[in-house]
Amino acid sequence: DQQVKQNSPSLSVQEGRISILNCDYTNSMFDYFLWYKKYPAEGPTFLISISSIKDKNEDGRFTVFLNKSAKHLSLHIVPSQPGDSAVYFCAASAGANSKLTFGKGITLSVRP
Amino acid sequence: SQTIHQWPATLVQPVGSPLSLECTVEGTSNPNLYWYRQAAGRGLQLLFYSVGIGQISSEVPQNLSASRPQDRQFILSSKKLLLSDSGFYLCAWSTGTGGRPQHFGDGTRLSIL
């Protein structure tokens, strides 16, 4: 049972445009959500997170939106840059337990 | 600042051989430590986590084991590797609880022949 789903395996965007990466979850106990970025042959790097008490968190070019009723979150990158090309993982955790459940990831390609 | 080290970066092992992957964290005390595996075309699967020395929780039944002999050292082992053990193994650490971000090492690419 996949509790965190990233249904699109890939996304291609023109440089300077907005990238929107989507993530859905099924476990209503999840209350903390994170996005990680991963380059080939490297470990994931933490990007941004959001608590369930918020519906938006912004950090520079990155904004995460959370829609609890739809059990959906999204990562917006604007403007997109070629260096943003990587695999992006959505992850979630429940309560005081810091274990993370990850989605399968989405490969973002930003075209110059 | 905190850093996490994993080694080796790549490893090729024959089926049936033993395995030992090591992970150490610097710059923090009593971290939570985690081992993940990323199989080809799949997401990150949590294998083990530890909240303290000698405390190991296993998430999935498998051919692997983990140990935490020191506060900032986490070891992933196997007595006999299977072909299905191939993958990208990642160690991570976090402070406290409540979903604080986990920070990952650069991983070990394990190939079983």
Backbone of each chain as ProteinMPNN parsed JSONL, in Angstrom:
{"seq_chain_A": "DQQVKQNSPSLSVQEGRISILNCDYTNSMFDYFLWYKKYPAEGPTFLISISSIKDKNEDGRFTVFLNKSAKHLSLHIVPSQPGDSAVYFCAASAGANSKLTFGKGITLSVRP", "coords_chain_A": {"N_chain_A": [[0.84, -1.185, 0.0], [0.777, 2.016, -1.08], [1.448, 4.862, 0.529], [2.22, 7.426, 0.042], [2.052, 9.172, -2.871], [3.425, 9.842, -5.989], [2.351, 10.521, -8.871], [3.09, 11.232, -11.437], [5.789, 10.385, -13.397], [7.674, 12.002, -14.578], [8.607, 15.365, -15.558], [8.797, 18.052, -17.776], [10.064, 21.252, -18.281], [10.247, 24.617, -19.458], [13.046, 26.748, -19.114], [12.815, 29.408, -16.782], [10.108, 29.295, -16.574], [7.271, 28.168, -14.557], [7.56, 25.343, -12.426], [5.557, 22.702, -11.421], [5.157, 20.351, -9.068], [3.525, 17.487, -8.078], [1.926, 15.741, -5.332], [0.31, 13.147, -3.631], [-1.379, 11.825, -0.766], [-2.41, 9.152, 1.422], [-2.685, 8.526, 4.078], [-4.29, 9.748, 6.777], [-3.153, 10.454, 9.128], [-0.743, 11.639, 8.714], [1.168, 14.5, 9.346], [3.19, 16.149, 8.739], [5.149, 17.312, 6.14], [7.505, 16.905, 3.502], [9.844, 17.97, 1.003], [12.33, 16.637, -1.063], [15.324, 16.903, -2.951], [17.142, 15.25, -5.452], [20.184, 14.472, -6.921], [21.783, 12.416, -9.441], [23.606, 9.631, -8.15], [23.973, 10.803, -5.687], [23.019, 11.578, -2.274], [19.639, 12.375, -1.195], [18.683, 15.796, -0.868], [17.436, 17.951, 1.551], [14.748, 20.133, 0.885], [12.381, 21.761, 1.438], [9.753, 22.112, 3.839], [6.49, 21.457, 5.304], [4.124, 21.982, 7.82], [1.091, 20.446, 8.986], [-0.531, 22.351, 10.047], [-0.375, 24.517, 8.534], [-1.02, 25.965, 5.276], [0.628, 26.774, 3.344], [4.033, 27.248, 2.527], [6.927, 29.108, 2.059], [10.07, 29.474, 0.449], [12.337, 31.283, -0.869], [12.697, 30.574, -4.238], [11.082, 28.399, -4.021], [7.975, 27.006, -3.183], [5.692, 25.391, -1.118], [2.53, 23.937, -1.165], [-0.259, 22.934, 0.736], [-3.067, 20.922, 0.753], [-5.219, 19.83, 2.842], [-7.745, 18.663, 2.939], [-8.005, 17.482, 0.482], [-5.906, 15.813, 0.609], [-3.432, 16.43, -0.568], [-0.405, 17.724, -1.825], [1.773, 20.208, -3.202], [4.695, 21.232, -4.957], [6.029, 24.237, -5.93], [8.157, 25.695, -8.226], [9.649, 28.603, -9.041], [11.308, 31.217, -10.714], [11.944, 28.446, -12.894], [15.097, 26.788, -13.187], [17.901, 25.535, -15.09], [19.624, 24.117, -13.362], [17.87, 23.075, -11.572], [17.082, 20.674, -12.484], [16.512, 17.431, -11.651], [15.733, 14.612, -9.504], [12.79, 14.688, -7.643], [11.58, 14.105, -4.466], [8.703, 13.496, -2.58], [7.767, 13.443, 0.835], [6.441, 12.163, 3.941], [5.421, 12.372, 7.385], [4.152, 11.107, 10.547], [2.825, 12.459, 13.431], [4.696, 12.327, 16.488], [6.562, 10.641, 15.616], [9.436, 10.302, 13.791], [9.842, 8.928, 11.467], [9.972, 8.712, 7.978], [7.835, 8.488, 5.163], [8.25, 7.881, 1.819], [7.496, 9.094, -1.5], [7.678, 7.816, -4.909], [9.143, 9.511, -6.416], [9.786, 12.174, -8.783], [11.047, 13.004, -11.937], [12.453, 15.953, -12.826], [13.004, 17.98, -15.582], [14.591, 20.779, -16.729], [14.533, 22.784, -19.408], [16.944, 24.635, -21.242]], "CA_chain_A": [[0.0, 0.0, 0.0], [1.623, 3.18, -1.21], [0.777, 5.924, 1.268], [2.611, 8.697, -0.574], [2.052, 8.879, -4.299], [3.806, 10.84, -6.993], [1.813, 9.766, -9.997], [3.766, 11.558, -12.693], [7.201, 10.024, -13.247], [8.589, 13.007, -15.107], [8.057, 16.668, -15.938], [9.744, 18.866, -18.528], [9.636, 22.652, -18.21], [11.163, 25.584, -20.048], [13.726, 27.644, -18.168], [12.109, 30.654, -16.506], [8.688, 29.018, -16.312], [6.983, 27.55, -13.275], [7.463, 23.887, -12.32], [4.609, 22.294, -10.385], [5.307, 18.927, -8.786], [2.389, 17.096, -7.245], [2.077, 14.604, -4.428], [-0.912, 12.799, -2.916], [-1.165, 10.88, 0.315], [-3.642, 8.482, 1.841], [-2.727, 8.376, 5.526], [-4.771, 10.994, 7.374], [-2.355, 10.754, 10.312], [0.425, 12.438, 8.322], [1.004, 15.902, 9.71], [4.389, 16.899, 8.384], [5.454, 16.925, 4.76], [8.795, 17.423, 3.079], [10.32, 17.739, -0.357], [13.756, 16.437, -1.204], [15.855, 16.955, -4.307], [18.227, 14.279, -5.544], [20.965, 14.329, -8.142], [22.306, 11.047, -9.599], [24.754, 9.187, -7.346], [24.088, 11.57, -4.448], [21.882, 11.444, -1.394], [18.639, 13.441, -1.292], [18.915, 17.028, -0.111], [16.191, 18.537, 2.025], [14.415, 21.395, 0.227], [11.376, 22.57, 2.111], [8.765, 21.294, 4.537], [5.289, 22.145, 5.743], [3.339, 21.327, 8.853], [-0.323, 20.388, 8.624], [-1.262, 23.524, 10.557], [-0.25, 25.557, 7.521], [-1.373, 25.535, 3.929], [1.63, 27.289, 2.404], [5.33, 27.635, 3.063], [7.715, 29.64, 0.946], [11.49, 29.668, 0.701], [12.959, 31.69, -2.123], [11.956, 30.163, -5.451], [10.324, 27.185, -3.726], [6.78, 27.144, -2.36], [4.919, 24.163, -0.981], [1.129, 24.134, -0.828], [-0.877, 21.744, 1.298], [-4.531, 20.879, 0.773], [-5.469, 18.667, 3.709], [-9.023, 18.006, 2.606], [-7.755, 16.666, -0.718], [-4.706, 15.018, 0.867], [-2.607, 16.758, -1.726], [0.522, 18.835, -1.719], [2.491, 20.493, -4.428], [5.892, 22.064, -4.877], [6.146, 25.16, -7.043], [9.491, 26.275, -8.398], [9.525, 29.68, -10.02], [11.393, 30.625, -12.04], [12.735, 27.219, -12.984], [16.449, 26.947, -13.728], [18.454, 24.231, -15.504], [20.182, 23.438, -12.197], [16.794, 22.421, -10.824], [16.866, 19.349, -13.062], [16.845, 16.428, -10.636], [14.568, 13.849, -9.041], [12.191, 15.301, -6.458], [10.808, 13.173, -3.653], [7.779, 13.96, -1.563], [7.811, 12.552, 1.986], [5.501, 12.542, 4.988], [5.555, 11.674, 8.658], [2.952, 11.188, 11.386], [2.977, 12.72, 14.845], [6.026, 12.487, 17.062], [7.444, 9.658, 15.0], [10.126, 11.009, 12.706], [10.021, 8.099, 10.281], [9.414, 9.299, 6.77], [7.365, 7.661, 4.062], [8.581, 8.599, 0.597], [6.949, 8.75, -2.79], [8.65, 7.221, -5.812], [9.944, 10.558, -7.024], [9.478, 12.672, -10.124], [12.227, 13.569, -12.575], [12.209, 17.264, -13.432], [13.989, 18.446, -16.558], [14.384, 22.175, -17.083], [15.191, 23.006, -20.704], [17.472, 26.004, -21.377]], "C_chain_A": [[0.885, 1.249, 0.0], [0.916, 4.372, -0.577], [1.116, 7.32, 0.738], [2.815, 8.439, -2.058], [2.496, 10.079, -5.119], [3.494, 10.193, -8.331], [2.473, 10.069, -11.33], [5.246, 11.225, -12.547], [8.162, 11.1, -13.72], [7.834, 14.269, -15.491], [9.155, 17.437, -16.662], [9.211, 20.286, -18.626], [10.689, 23.538, -18.868], [11.787, 26.45, -18.952], [12.942, 28.95, -18.017], [10.627, 30.456, -16.202], [8.53, 28.39, -14.926], [6.971, 26.021, -13.414], [6.51, 23.584, -11.177], [4.704, 20.788, -10.237], [4.246, 18.53, -7.771], [2.65, 15.837, -6.429], [0.747, 14.381, -3.725], [-0.597, 11.802, -1.816], [-2.49, 10.307, 0.78], [-3.784, 8.419, 3.354], [-3.123, 9.706, 6.176], [-4.008, 11.362, 8.648], [-1.101, 11.563, 9.979], [0.186, 13.898, 8.684], [2.232, 16.746, 9.412], [4.876, 16.378, 7.049], [6.735, 17.622, 4.299], [9.006, 17.155, 1.594], [11.842, 17.64, -0.324], [14.109, 16.48, -2.687], [17.05, 16.014, -4.371], [18.864, 14.302, -6.93], [21.474, 12.886, -8.232], [23.534, 10.804, -8.728], [24.991, 10.058, -6.11], [22.895, 11.261, -3.563], [20.888, 12.575, -1.582], [19.015, 14.624, -0.401], [17.576, 17.621, 0.276], [15.965, 19.907, 1.386], [13.535, 22.279, 1.089], [10.376, 21.636, 2.772], [7.54, 22.14, 4.887], [4.584, 21.31, 6.797], [1.869, 21.377, 8.463], [-1.132, 21.56, 9.174], [-1.181, 24.691, 9.581], [-0.761, 25.046, 6.183], [-0.372, 26.04, 2.879], [2.914, 27.585, 3.162], [6.234, 27.996, 1.894], [9.167, 29.808, 1.358], [12.154, 29.992, -0.636], [12.11, 31.31, -3.315], [11.021, 28.978, -5.206], [9.149, 27.496, -2.798], [6.074, 25.809, -2.316], [3.516, 24.541, -0.517], [0.563, 22.821, -0.314], [-2.394, 21.902, 1.307], [-4.928, 19.629, 1.552], [-6.751, 17.938, 3.327], [-8.857, 17.092, 1.398], [-6.588, 15.71, -0.526], [-3.727, 15.182, -0.292], [-1.649, 17.878, -1.369], [1.27, 19.015, -3.031], [3.688, 21.378, -4.132], [5.947, 22.918, -6.128], [7.562, 25.724, -7.063], [9.361, 27.357, -9.457], [10.535, 30.781, -9.724], [12.254, 29.369, -12.029], [14.077, 27.497, -13.659], [16.993, 25.577, -14.129], [19.048, 23.434, -14.346], [19.144, 22.781, -11.315], [16.517, 21.028, -11.36], [17.402, 18.284, -12.112], [15.608, 15.572, -10.395], [14.08, 14.476, -7.743], [11.308, 14.273, -5.747], [9.926, 13.945, -2.676], [7.845, 12.949, -0.413], [6.863, 13.072, 3.062], [5.792, 11.765, 6.261], [4.327, 11.948, 9.509], [3.342, 11.414, 12.839], [4.412, 12.867, 15.29], [7.028, 11.511, 16.47], [8.131, 10.295, 13.793], [10.353, 10.138, 11.487], [9.309, 8.73, 9.1], [8.955, 8.218, 5.807], [7.537, 8.459, 2.787], [7.714, 8.16, -0.575], [8.054, 8.212, -3.68], [9.522, 8.257, -6.517], [9.456, 10.942, -8.404], [10.735, 13.321, -10.686], [11.86, 14.866, -13.276], [13.354, 17.606, -14.378], [13.644, 19.874, -16.924], [15.216, 22.47, -18.321], [15.688, 24.441, -20.807], [16.717, 26.766, -22.459]], "O_chain_A": [[1.634, 1.502, 0.944], [-0.101, 4.838, -1.091], [0.375, 8.275, 0.967], [3.632, 7.608, -2.457], [1.993, 11.19, -4.948], [4.287, 9.411, -8.854], [2.422, 9.254, -12.251], [5.897, 11.747, -11.642], [9.325, 11.12, -13.319], [6.623, 14.262, -15.715], [10.302, 17.468, -16.215], [8.059, 20.505, -19.003], [11.881, 23.232, -18.832], [11.122, 26.828, -17.988], [12.468, 29.52, -19.0], [9.975, 31.338, -15.644], [9.506, 28.12, -14.227], [6.444, 25.478, -14.385], [6.639, 24.144, -10.088], [4.375, 20.039, -11.157], [4.097, 19.17, -6.731], [3.475, 14.995, -6.784], [0.123, 15.339, -3.269], [0.35, 11.024, -1.929], [-3.551, 10.893, 0.564], [-4.896, 8.272, 3.861], [-2.366, 10.675, 6.123], [-4.192, 12.452, 9.189], [-0.466, 12.114, 10.878], [-0.863, 14.463, 8.372], [2.301, 17.915, 9.79], [5.002, 15.171, 6.842], [7.006, 18.768, 4.659], [8.422, 16.237, 1.017], [12.534, 18.421, 0.329], [13.301, 16.139, -3.551], [17.872, 15.982, -3.456], [18.193, 14.171, -7.954], [21.585, 12.206, -7.212], [24.392, 11.676, -8.59], [26.087, 10.052, -5.549], [21.881, 10.745, -4.033], [21.258, 13.637, -2.082], [19.59, 14.457, 0.675], [16.689, 17.778, -0.562], [16.872, 20.74, 1.348], [13.901, 23.405, 1.426], [10.175, 20.508, 2.323], [7.557, 23.366, 4.779], [4.467, 20.091, 6.675], [1.452, 22.247, 7.699], [-2.292, 21.74, 8.804], [-1.829, 25.721, 9.77], [-0.914, 23.841, 5.984], [-0.511, 25.767, 1.687], [2.893, 28.1, 4.28], [6.297, 27.291, 0.887], [9.461, 30.23, 2.476], [12.484, 29.102, -1.421], [10.939, 31.679, -3.396], [10.255, 28.599, -6.092], [9.305, 28.157, -1.771], [5.877, 25.166, -3.347], [3.338, 25.35, 0.394], [0.853, 21.747, -0.841], [-2.927, 22.892, 1.807], [-4.97, 18.525, 1.01], [-6.811, 16.71, 3.393], [-9.501, 16.046, 1.31], [-6.307, 14.888, -1.397], [-3.268, 14.214, -0.898], [-2.016, 18.848, -0.706], [1.378, 18.099, -3.847], [3.689, 22.164, -3.184], [5.917, 22.405, -7.247], [8.085, 26.17, -6.042], [9.015, 27.087, -10.607], [10.614, 31.24, -8.584], [13.188, 29.257, -11.234], [14.179, 28.319, -14.569], [16.585, 24.563, -13.562], [18.984, 22.205, -14.347], [19.484, 22.016, -10.412], [15.776, 20.27, -10.733], [18.595, 18.246, -11.81], [14.564, 15.787, -11.011], [14.876, 14.761, -6.847], [10.42, 13.665, -6.344], [10.356, 14.909, -2.042], [7.964, 11.747, -0.647], [6.526, 14.256, 3.095], [6.332, 10.659, 6.228], [3.562, 12.878, 9.249], [4.11, 10.637, 13.407], [5.243, 13.444, 14.588], [8.214, 11.559, 16.795], [7.462, 10.773, 12.877], [11.011, 10.58, 10.545], [8.184, 9.217, 9.219], [9.596, 7.179, 5.655], [7.037, 9.579, 2.674], [7.259, 7.018, -0.64], [9.216, 8.153, -3.278], [10.524, 7.909, -7.141], [8.809, 10.16, -9.1], [11.407, 14.092, -10.001], [11.054, 14.874, -14.207], [14.526, 17.529, -14.008], [12.534, 20.154, -17.377], [16.445, 22.414, -18.288], [14.946, 25.373, -20.497], [17.017, 27.932, -22.717]]}, "seq_chain_B": "SQTIHQWPATLVQPVGSPLSLECTVEGTSNPNLYWYRQAAGRGLQLLFYSVGIGQISSEVPQNLSASRPQDRQFILSSKKLLLSDSGFYLCAWSTGTGGRPQHFGDGTRLSIL", "coords_chain_B": {"N_chain_B": [[28.989, 22.512, 12.232], [26.75, 19.887, 11.159], [27.699, 16.753, 9.777], [27.49, 13.93, 7.597], [28.76, 10.766, 6.912], [29.274, 8.216, 4.575], [30.391, 5.027, 3.612], [31.539, 2.225, 1.619], [31.497, 4.216, -1.47], [30.782, 2.896, -3.783], [30.152, -0.555, -4.425], [30.851, -3.834, -5.351], [29.711, -7.024, -5.118], [29.845, -10.597, -4.795], [27.114, -12.952, -5.051], [26.021, -14.363, -2.006], [28.109, -13.52, -0.459], [29.378, -11.688, 2.454], [28.278, -8.524, 3.929], [29.087, -5.197, 4.835], [28.249, -2.048, 5.576], [29.057, 1.245, 6.431], [28.186, 4.055, 8.426], [28.648, 7.286, 9.618], [28.065, 10.038, 11.801], [28.753, 13.445, 12.342], [29.098, 16.198, 14.602], [26.763, 16.327, 16.066], [24.753, 15.111, 18.788], [23.353, 12.063, 20.007], [21.709, 11.4, 17.706], [18.821, 10.492, 15.692], [18.999, 7.681, 13.624], [19.039, 6.289, 10.333], [18.555, 3.729, 7.871], [18.097, 3.48, 4.438], [16.863, 2.048, 1.376], [17.109, 2.398, -2.101], [15.704, 0.947, -4.692], [16.033, 0.14, -8.191], [14.154, 2.369, -10.144], [12.372, 2.865, -8.14], [11.0, 4.314, -5.105], [12.307, 5.618, -1.987], [12.935, 3.266, 0.43], [12.415, 2.657, 3.79], [14.585, 0.878, 5.817], [15.805, 0.321, 8.359], [15.72, 1.904, 11.58], [17.067, 3.916, 14.243], [16.952, 5.048, 17.539], [18.771, 5.289, 19.509], [21.852, 4.113, 21.067], [22.347, 0.714, 20.427], [19.653, 0.347, 20.007], [17.486, -0.771, 17.72], [15.178, -0.671, 15.111], [13.346, -2.595, 12.881], [12.019, -2.247, 9.681], [11.133, -3.741, 7.494], [10.906, -7.202, 6.691], [13.849, -8.988, 5.919], [16.983, -9.76, 4.348], [18.899, -8.415, 5.69], [20.663, -6.728, 8.376], [21.013, -4.394, 11.107], [23.173, -2.38, 13.108], [24.071, -0.425, 15.966], [26.684, 0.498, 17.312], [27.936, 2.664, 18.506], [27.157, 6.043, 19.521], [27.043, 7.734, 17.252], [27.331, 6.102, 15.069], [26.353, 3.895, 12.565], [25.602, 0.768, 11.29], [25.162, -1.285, 8.503], [24.453, -4.594, 7.705], [25.009, -7.871, 6.267], [24.885, -11.401, 6.245], [24.855, -13.122, 4.122], [24.675, -12.187, 0.923], [22.004, -11.536, -1.383], [20.84, -11.611, -4.81], [18.743, -9.812, -5.0], [19.393, -7.869, -3.208], [20.705, -5.833, -4.372], [21.137, -2.355, -5.001], [20.68, 1.134, -4.127], [21.991, 2.357, -1.274], [21.175, 4.298, 1.466], [22.111, 6.303, 4.163], [20.789, 8.155, 6.864], [20.256, 10.957, 9.08], [18.584, 12.474, 11.883], [17.45, 15.036, 14.159], [15.814, 14.648, 17.23], [12.221, 14.351, 17.348], [9.008, 14.339, 15.679], [9.065, 14.762, 12.943], [11.199, 16.271, 12.011], [13.513, 17.469, 9.552], [15.189, 14.844, 7.826], [18.58, 14.195, 7.152], [20.662, 13.269, 4.539], [23.297, 10.938, 3.699], [25.706, 10.447, 1.031], [25.311, 7.984, -0.072], [25.585, 4.436, -0.977], [26.324, 2.575, -3.759], [25.343, -0.549, -4.407], [26.12, -3.463, -6.023], [25.204, -6.68, -6.895], [26.627, -9.648, -7.972]], "CA_chain_B": [[27.855, 21.996, 11.464], [26.667, 18.43, 11.147], [28.009, 16.07, 8.523], [27.251, 12.498, 7.606], [29.684, 10.091, 6.012], [28.941, 6.851, 4.228], [31.364, 4.384, 2.754], [32.139, 2.85, 0.431], [30.572, 4.854, -2.401], [30.31, 1.827, -4.659], [30.584, -1.869, -3.971], [30.405, -4.966, -6.158], [29.886, -8.202, -4.295], [29.205, -11.803, -5.333], [26.021, -13.552, -4.279], [26.456, -15.215, -0.907], [29.194, -12.907, 0.331], [28.867, -10.814, 3.521], [28.227, -7.089, 3.642], [29.137, -4.25, 5.943], [28.257, -0.637, 5.174], [29.189, 2.047, 7.633], [27.709, 5.432, 8.38], [28.946, 8.035, 10.842], [27.575, 11.409, 11.841], [29.575, 14.341, 13.156], [28.543, 17.505, 14.915], [25.506, 16.244, 16.797], [24.709, 14.022, 19.753], [22.119, 11.286, 20.097], [20.815, 11.558, 16.545], [18.103, 9.355, 15.132], [19.731, 7.229, 12.442], [18.17, 5.546, 9.433], [19.047, 3.13, 6.631], [17.117, 3.364, 3.376], [17.304, 1.485, 0.107], [16.393, 2.799, -3.303], [15.873, 0.005, -5.798], [15.898, 0.768, -9.52], [12.809, 2.784, -10.513], [11.47, 2.917, -6.992], [11.286, 5.352, -4.124], [13.161, 5.27, -0.862], [12.28, 2.378, 1.382], [13.075, 2.629, 5.086], [14.955, -0.474, 6.239], [16.023, 0.309, 9.81], [15.979, 3.175, 12.227], [17.591, 3.764, 15.596], [16.84, 6.263, 18.352], [19.847, 5.316, 20.486], [22.815, 3.009, 20.996], [21.8, -0.618, 20.636], [18.202, 0.315, 19.743], [17.27, -0.903, 16.277], [13.849, -1.103, 14.685], [13.357, -3.067, 11.499], [10.768, -1.9, 9.017], [10.719, -4.775, 6.555], [11.683, -8.441, 6.84], [14.79, -9.057, 4.818], [18.24, -10.449, 4.51], [19.854, -7.457, 6.229], [20.555, -6.357, 9.782], [21.667, -3.126, 11.413], [23.668, -2.247, 14.479], [24.507, 0.925, 16.353], [27.615, 0.254, 18.424], [28.257, 3.945, 19.134], [26.084, 7.035, 19.372], [26.975, 8.336, 15.935], [27.761, 5.106, 14.107], [25.261, 3.005, 12.183], [26.188, -0.207, 10.378], [24.229, -2.178, 7.809], [25.19, -5.835, 7.466], [24.353, -9.086, 5.812], [25.78, -12.559, 6.3], [24.899, -13.71, 2.784], [23.949, -11.309, 0.018], [21.17, -12.068, -2.454], [20.765, -10.723, -5.974], [17.73, -8.78, -4.735], [19.942, -6.847, -2.308], [21.287, -4.749, -5.181], [20.41, -1.087, -4.896], [21.389, 2.314, -3.629], [21.731, 2.384, 0.156], [21.359, 5.634, 2.002], [22.044, 6.522, 5.593], [20.29, 9.492, 7.168], [20.135, 11.282, 10.5], [17.732, 13.595, 12.241], [17.432, 15.311, 15.589], [14.517, 14.63, 17.881], [11.074, 13.698, 16.75], [8.069, 15.285, 15.093], [9.241, 14.953, 11.52], [12.262, 17.193, 11.621], [14.066, 16.901, 8.324], [16.296, 13.919, 7.825], [19.668, 14.609, 6.275], [21.177, 12.044, 3.96], [24.632, 10.786, 3.156], [25.758, 10.349, -0.422], [24.852, 6.673, -0.493], [26.461, 3.375, -1.486], [25.746, 1.814, -4.859], [25.699, -1.952, -4.208], [25.781, -4.351, -7.132], [25.427, -8.084, -6.565], [26.843, -10.393, -9.214]], "C_chain_B": [[27.917, 20.474, 11.436], [27.012, 17.869, 9.769], [27.765, 14.586, 8.697], [28.136, 11.861, 6.545], [29.236, 8.654, 5.813], [30.065, 6.289, 3.382], [31.137, 2.894, 2.726], [31.089, 3.502, -0.465], [29.977, 3.832, -3.363], [30.894, 0.508, -4.175], [30.004, -2.927, -4.905], [30.738, -6.23, -5.382], [29.267, -9.416, -4.976], [28.058, -12.263, -4.44], [26.596, -14.456, -3.193], [27.564, -14.64, -0.052], [28.594, -12.03, 1.432], [28.947, -9.35, 3.124], [28.378, -6.296, 4.93], [29.272, -2.856, 5.372], [28.246, 0.206, 6.439], [28.757, 3.489, 7.399], [28.083, 6.1, 9.699], [28.468, 9.466, 10.685], [28.48, 12.22, 12.749], [28.805, 15.612, 13.468], [27.21, 17.493, 15.618], [25.578, 15.069, 17.756], [23.34, 13.37, 19.747], [21.181, 11.51, 18.909], [19.943, 10.323, 16.369], [18.829, 8.976, 13.848], [18.861, 6.269, 11.641], [18.994, 4.903, 8.303], [17.869, 3.003, 5.664], [17.735, 2.604, 2.199], [16.441, 2.052, -1.008], [16.7, 1.776, -4.379], [15.582, 0.723, -7.106], [14.433, 1.1, -9.8], [11.836, 2.87, -9.354], [11.879, 4.027, -6.052], [12.206, 4.849, -3.037], [12.383, 4.425, 0.131], [13.072, 2.346, 2.678], [13.327, 1.184, 5.492], [15.045, -0.576, 7.76], [16.092, 1.745, 10.322], [16.364, 2.921, 13.675], [17.478, 5.092, 16.327], [17.913, 6.324, 19.42], [20.749, 4.096, 20.33], [22.123, 1.688, 21.29], [20.314, -0.749, 20.368], [17.957, 0.344, 18.241], [15.842, -1.357, 16.029], [13.915, -1.456, 13.203], [11.999, -2.796, 10.872], [10.248, -2.994, 8.097], [11.546, -6.03, 6.795], [12.611, -8.608, 5.645], [16.048, -9.768, 5.26], [19.282, -9.581, 5.21], [19.638, -7.253, 7.718], [21.285, -5.046, 9.986], [22.128, -3.143, 12.854], [24.115, -0.822, 14.713], [25.417, 0.768, 17.568], [28.025, 1.524, 19.173], [27.175, 4.958, 18.785], [25.917, 7.519, 17.942], [27.44, 7.395, 14.833], [26.625, 4.125, 13.845], [25.791, 2.078, 11.103], [25.091, -1.082, 9.792], [24.998, -3.428, 7.394], [24.314, -6.897, 6.837], [25.365, -10.224, 5.899], [25.948, -13.178, 4.92], [24.058, -12.87, 1.845], [23.171, -12.093, -1.039], [21.201, -11.099, -3.638], [19.821, -9.547, -5.717], [18.219, -7.699, -3.778], [20.602, -5.706, -3.079], [20.446, -3.48, -5.027], [21.316, 0.01, -4.39], [21.007, 2.467, -2.167], [22.113, 3.748, 0.723], [21.211, 5.628, 3.508], [21.549, 7.948, 5.822], [20.267, 9.694, 8.674], [19.132, 12.401, 10.677], [17.865, 13.828, 13.734], [15.998, 15.187, 16.075], [13.436, 13.924, 17.112], [10.179, 14.749, 16.099], [8.354, 15.62, 13.659], [10.287, 15.971, 11.134], [13.019, 16.615, 10.448], [15.183, 15.895, 8.602], [17.316, 14.394, 6.804], [20.427, 13.365, 5.839], [22.66, 12.116, 3.629], [24.562, 10.628, 1.648], [25.478, 8.95, -0.952], [25.954, 5.726, -0.935], [25.712, 2.64, -2.584], [26.241, 0.383, -4.741], [25.211, -2.779, -5.386], [26.155, -5.776, -6.749], [25.549, -8.875, -7.857], [26.611, -11.886, -8.978]], "O_chain_B": [[28.963, 19.863, 11.652], [26.66, 18.444, 8.739], [27.827, 14.056, 9.806], [28.243, 12.358, 5.424], [28.866, 7.965, 6.764], [30.628, 6.986, 2.538], [30.604, 2.332, 3.683], [29.894, 3.34, -0.219], [28.799, 3.908, -3.71], [31.979, 0.461, -3.596], [28.811, -2.913, -5.209], [31.892, -6.477, -5.034], [28.259, -9.28, -5.67], [28.037, -11.997, -3.238], [27.535, -15.215, -3.431], [27.92, -15.217, 0.976], [27.421, -11.665, 1.354], [29.583, -8.982, 2.136], [27.859, -6.679, 5.979], [30.284, -2.52, 4.759], [27.521, -0.083, 7.391], [28.942, 4.051, 6.32], [27.856, 5.538, 10.771], [28.466, 10.028, 9.59], [28.92, 11.743, 13.795], [27.959, 16.045, 12.686], [26.579, 18.54, 15.758], [26.368, 14.144, 17.562], [22.318, 14.016, 19.52], [19.994, 11.78, 19.094], [20.286, 9.238, 16.839], [19.227, 9.847, 13.074], [18.049, 5.532, 12.202], [19.991, 5.463, 7.848], [16.803, 2.496, 6.014], [18.955, 2.53, 2.052], [15.222, 2.17, -0.883], [17.807, 1.735, -4.915], [14.96, 1.785, -7.121], [13.567, 0.229, -9.71], [10.623, 2.939, -9.553], [12.957, 4.607, -6.178], [12.808, 3.782, -3.156], [11.317, 4.816, 0.608], [14.265, 2.044, 2.672], [12.408, 0.364, 5.511], [14.434, -1.454, 8.369], [16.469, 2.668, 9.599], [16.048, 1.883, 14.257], [17.862, 6.135, 15.799], [17.977, 7.298, 20.171], [20.453, 3.175, 19.568], [21.403, 1.559, 22.28], [19.762, -1.843, 20.487], [18.192, 1.355, 17.578], [15.358, -2.301, 16.652], [14.466, -0.714, 12.39], [10.96, -3.083, 11.466], [9.037, -3.148, 7.943], [12.743, -5.946, 7.07], [12.209, -8.396, 4.501], [16.156, -10.293, 6.368], [20.442, -9.982, 5.31], [18.574, -7.562, 8.255], [22.081, -4.631, 9.144], [21.555, -3.824, 13.705], [24.489, -0.107, 13.784], [24.972, 0.89, 18.71], [28.416, 1.462, 20.338], [26.382, 4.749, 17.868], [24.796, 7.697, 17.466], [27.893, 7.844, 13.781], [26.016, 3.595, 14.774], [26.362, 2.535, 10.113], [24.207, -1.556, 10.506], [26.072, -3.331, 6.799], [23.085, -6.841, 6.866], [26.556, -10.028, 5.655], [27.014, -13.687, 4.575], [22.834, -12.85, 1.971], [23.601, -13.143, -1.516], [21.541, -9.925, -3.489], [20.073, -8.427, -6.164], [17.521, -6.709, -3.563], [21.013, -4.713, -2.478], [19.219, -3.53, -4.937], [22.527, -0.154, -4.246], [19.838, 2.682, -1.848], [23.206, 4.266, 0.493], [20.293, 5.017, 4.055], [21.866, 8.847, 5.043], [20.26, 8.735, 9.445], [18.862, 13.173, 9.756], [18.321, 12.961, 14.48], [15.069, 15.591, 15.376], [13.698, 13.014, 16.325], [10.56, 15.914, 15.987], [7.926, 16.671, 13.183], [10.255, 16.487, 10.017], [13.161, 15.396, 10.345], [16.005, 16.083, 9.498], [16.971, 14.918, 5.745], [20.787, 12.52, 6.657], [23.206, 13.176, 3.326], [23.481, 10.67, 1.061], [25.415, 8.754, -2.165], [27.08, 6.13, -1.225], [24.606, 2.144, -2.371], [27.425, 0.118, -4.949], [24.021, -2.786, -5.701], [27.282, -6.043, -6.332], [24.687, -8.79, -8.732], [26.744, -12.686, -9.904]]}, "name": "protein", "num_of_chains": 2, "seq": "DQQVKQNSPSLSVQEGRISILNCDYTNSMFDYFLWYKKYPAEGPTFLISISSIKDKNEDGRFTVFLNKSAKHLSLHIVPSQPGDSAVYFCAASAGANSKLTFGKGITLSVRPSQTIHQWPATLVQPVGSPLSLECTVEGTSNPNLYWYRQAAGRGLQLLFYSVGIGQISSEVPQNLSASRPQDRQFILSSKKLLLSDSGFYLCAWSTGTGGRPQHFGDGTRLSIL"}
